[in-house]
Amino acid sequence: MKGKRAGYWLVLPYVVFLLVFMAYPVLFSVWLTFHDWNIVSPDIPFVGLENYERLLNDDLFFKALWNTLRFILINIPLQIGLALILAVALNQPLKGRGFFRGAYFLPVVTSGVVISFLWAWMLSTDDGLINGLLQKAGLHPVPWLTSETWAIPSIAWVAAWKNLGYYVVIFLAGLQSIPKQLYEAARIDGATPLQCFFRITIPMLNPAMLLVVILSTINGFQLFTEPYIMTGGGPANSSLSVVMYIYKNAFQSLDMGYAATIGLVLALIILSVSMIQKRLLEKDVTY
């Protein structure tokens, strides 16, 4: 009995943390979706399903959702492809391997605001570093952040560059857990390095791949810092993300009930997509 009581005391801080910082905000947000609140007024009138009805007829929300999906469709393949290539390279006995592992992880621990300002300058149309190099090569400058066509791809590249090191670490952990005997047996049987990669490495990386895909998707739907700093959601809302739209409704329009409604719908979209990805990608691989 004494041991049980000690156990309850040990888990109590975590239960309090869960209730105060997770359960209460979630329940309050759900409750808020049925109310109209401007955060400064004590009055919070009940509006029923009015916020949900407004959401279904809000063209700007669907534009922000489409922008976010475009970002994810560019960012995830780019990020995962580069991370996998770098992880395979850094898993080899290269000279200076430790330095390169640290160097690729450096952007992950650097402030997203700092990185966004840096890339905003580099991608500036008139005096940016990238366009300066293009002009020296005899090419025309590209409106990376001021064109409706290029804004989302440019932001997707910056986000991939920043987060690359994090996913490299996950893939490296997966690569180092693959038994070397599998490669030795394959080589004895005459398998080429390419066959080893596609028949052993990729299947055995399935758990790491699933984790990276789900984390990338969740982070992609939460896109905020890069478009907020680099484009402000423009031009013509072409880089407005769903989270930016939530922020504008909550803290610029002070429409907390509608912002909570968008947030709840976004959470349900993320949950649905993650469950579909898990169902499609998760496989049991044994040799």
Order of alpha helices (4+ residues) and beta strands (2+ residues): alpha-alpha-alpha-alpha-alpha-alpha-alpha-alpha-alpha-alpha-alpha-alpha-alpha-alpha
